[in-house]
Amino acid sequence: MFVANGTGAGDTTQHILVVEDEPIIADAVAARLVSEGFGVTKAADGPTAVERCAEVQPDLVVLDLNLPGFDGLEVCRRIQAARRVPVVMLTARDDETDMLVGLGVGADDYLTKPFSPRELVARVKAVLRRAEATPGPVLESDGLRIDPAARVVTIDGTVVHLTPTEFDLIRVLAEAGRTVLSRDQLLSMVWGYRDGSGARTVDSHVRSVRRKLGDETIRTVHGVGYAFGAPSGVTS
Ligand code: CA
C-alpha cells in the first residue's frame, strides 16, 4: 500500500488546473492531488480550460490532449501566450507524445494513458521542483549561448525557441561539460524521475534539440548515454 508523505506542497497551497473530459479520470486525478495537499480546479473542455486558467492562475496545468471545443495543443498555446505556466500533457498513445515533442509544444512533461494517479502526482511534483530550481550561470560554447536565468538559448546571437524540457536537456548536458550522462541520469536531472522509466522520452527530446541547435550539440556515446557535443568545451 502506497502511503503519501506530503512533501512538495510547502506551506502555501499550490493550485493545479486539471483539464480532462473523462469524468472518471478527472475525478481520480483531482482526488489524488487534493489528498497530496494541492488545491484543484477542473475543466472539461478547451474553452473552459483557458477561462479557468486566467481566473485561478494555477501553479501547474494537467492537460488532456483530446478535448471537446478545441484540443490540448490549442489550450497549451493560448495559456502559454498569457504567461508561462508548467504543463503536464496527457496523451492516449506514445506516438502522440513523440508527435507533440516533434512539434515543440510547450509542455513540460507527457504522460501516456493509462497511468496511475500516483504516477501523475510524481510527475506534477517533479515539474514543480524544476520550475522552482535556482538558475545557474550563463554557459557559452562557440556560437551557442545558454542563459539559465532568462531560459534563453541563442546561436550567434539569434534566439532559438526551445520547449521547457528541450531547454533543460541542453542546459544539463552543457553544465556537465565533457561528462557523459546516462539516460537514467538525464531522466533524474531533467525530468526529476526517480524510477528510471522513459528512455524513449530522452531519445525523442535529444532528436528535437539536435534539429533546432544542430546535430553536433549532443554527442551519442553508444552504450552509455549522451554528452554535450560542441567541440571546444564550455566556459561559464
Ligand atoms: Ca479526452
Residues whose N, C-alpha, C, O or C-beta is under 5 A from the ligand:
A	BS01	CA	D21 D64 N66 L67
